[in-house]
Amino acid sequence: MDLVPSLRFEKSMRRLDRKTRELVYKKLELFLHNKMHPSLRYKTVQALKHLRPPVKEISITMSIRVTLQEFEDHVYLRNVGGHDILP
């Protein structure tokens, strides 16, 4: 499955330090292999569950997360950052 980053995601990634960016890439790779891995804490964002497809999140660290939407042929990466990145 392909990862398609939004402009907001790309801009937010540039703001992260190198070590955090590398961790984001590592966690996204893990997500593609096993999205239910416990370290990802994969779940639906309750405030945006009404969207189709619903917005999901994975944890990168305890304070950084990635929001995404899963379509049939790709995963749309919406944003990355702290818990204030919604909507």
Secondary structure, DSSP 8 states (H G I E B T S, - for coil): -EEEE-HHHHHHHHHS-HHHHHHHHHHHHHHHH-TT-GGG--EE-GGGTTSSS-EEEEESSSS-EEEEEE-SSEEEEEEEESTT---
